[in-house]
Amino acid sequence: MYKVILLLILALLLLSACAPGTLRYKDQARPANFFHGIWHGWIAPVSLIWQLFDSSIRVYEPNNTGWTYDFGFYIAIVGGFGGFALSRKRKNK
């Protein structure tokens, strides 16, 4: 039981290490890029819940490279969440 709790805590720490809105992206010289957009799209549900407790955390990083970040973010959102809906089989009536 303790191993499961420890793994859960470790997983949450890994997921939140590069969350949007943290001090990592405050530097204007290194804005969030395409790969950061993919990561932020994948951890969007975690960021959304975390934002309720910490107002500095965002779901979307405003300091980004532009359309490349947006593209990565939307690919991760649609691929991660929209993919579930597309993979369901429809029943024939």
C-alpha positions in Angstrom: 0.0 0.0 0.0 2.8 2.4 0.8 4.5 1.7 -2.5 1.4 2.7 -4.4 1.1 5.9 -2.4 4.8 6.7 -3.0 4.4 6.0 -6.7 1.3 8.2 -6.9 3.2 11.1 -5.2 6.2 10.6 -7.5 3.9 10.6 -10.6 2.2 13.8 -9.5 5.6 15.5 -8.9 6.8 14.5 -12.3 3.6 15.7 -14.0 3.8 19.1 -12.3 7.5 19.7 -12.8 7.0 21.8 -15.9 3.5 23.1 -15.4 2.4 26.2 -17.3 2.7 29.4 -15.2 5.7 28.2 -13.1 8.9 30.2 -12.9 10.5 28.1 -15.6 8.8 30.1 -18.4 9.1 33.6 -16.9 12.4 34.1 -18.8 11.6 35.9 -22.0 14.7 34.4 -23.7 13.3 30.8 -23.4 9.6 30.7 -24.1 7.6 27.5 -24.2 8.0 25.7 -27.6 6.3 22.9 -29.5 7.3 20.1 -27.2 6.3 22.1 -24.1 2.9 22.6 -25.8 2.5 18.8 -26.1 3.5 18.3 -22.5 1.1 21.1 -21.3 -1.7 19.5 -23.3 -1.1 16.1 -21.7 -1.1 17.5 -18.2 -3.9 19.9 -18.8 -6.3 18.1 -16.4 -3.7 18.1 -13.6 -3.0 21.8 -14.2 -6.7 22.6 -14.2 -7.1 21.0 -10.7 -3.8 22.5 -9.5 -5.0 26.0 -10.6 -7.8 25.8 -8.0 -5.2 25.8 -5.2 -2.4 27.9 -6.7 -3.4 31.0 -8.8 0.0 31.2 -10.5 -0.5 27.9 -12.3 -2.2 28.0 -15.7 -3.5 25.4 -18.1 -2.0 27.3 -21.1 1.4 29.0 -21.0 1.1 32.7 -22.2 4.9 33.0 -22.7 5.2 30.7 -25.7 6.7 30.7 -29.3 3.4 31.2 -31.0 1.6 28.9 -33.4 4.1 26.1 -32.8 3.2 25.9 -29.1 -0.5 26.2 -30.0 -0.1 23.3 -32.5 1.6 21.1 -30.0 -0.9 21.9 -27.3 -3.9 21.2 -29.5 -2.4 18.0 -30.8 -2.0 16.7 -27.2 -5.5 17.8 -26.2 -7.2 16.2 -29.2 -5.0 13.2 -29.3 -5.3 12.6 -25.5 -8.9 13.3 -25.0 -10.6 13.3 -28.4 -8.9 10.0 -29.2 -11.0 8.3 -26.6 -14.2 9.3 -28.4 -12.9 8.4 -31.8 -11.8 4.9 -30.7 -15.2 3.8 -29.4 -17.1 1.5 -31.6 -20.6 2.4 -32.7 -23.3 -0.1 -32.2 -25.3 -0.9 -35.3 -29.1 -0.6 -34.8 
